[in-house]
Amino acid sequence: MITFLNGIYLLLNYALTAYSYVIIIDVIMSWVPQARQSKLGEIVGKLVDPLFDVIDRFIPTIGGISFSPIVAFFLIYLVRRLLSLLFFGVF
């Protein structure tokens, strides 16, 4: 039986996984011309651009290549580790 805290942990973990997939979709859409101007591209942009904008303030684009998705994946990894530490005491 899943306890309340396990349920919250699973919900947060699933949300982080879903957000990771949204980042992957954004990266793939950035390779396709005009894909970001589609309805899906606008929705994905609204979800990931706020995080990417914050990351871009600290790590600028170099040679036209943004490292925001890589940093975002690293931050998601750190949040997952922190959640496992908080909920289960396991790092």
ABEGO torsion letter per residue (X at the ends): XBBAAAAAAAAAAAAAAAAAAAAAAAAAAAABBGAAABAAAAAAAAAAAAAAAAAAAABBBBGGBBAAAAAAAAAAAAAAAAAAAAAAGBX
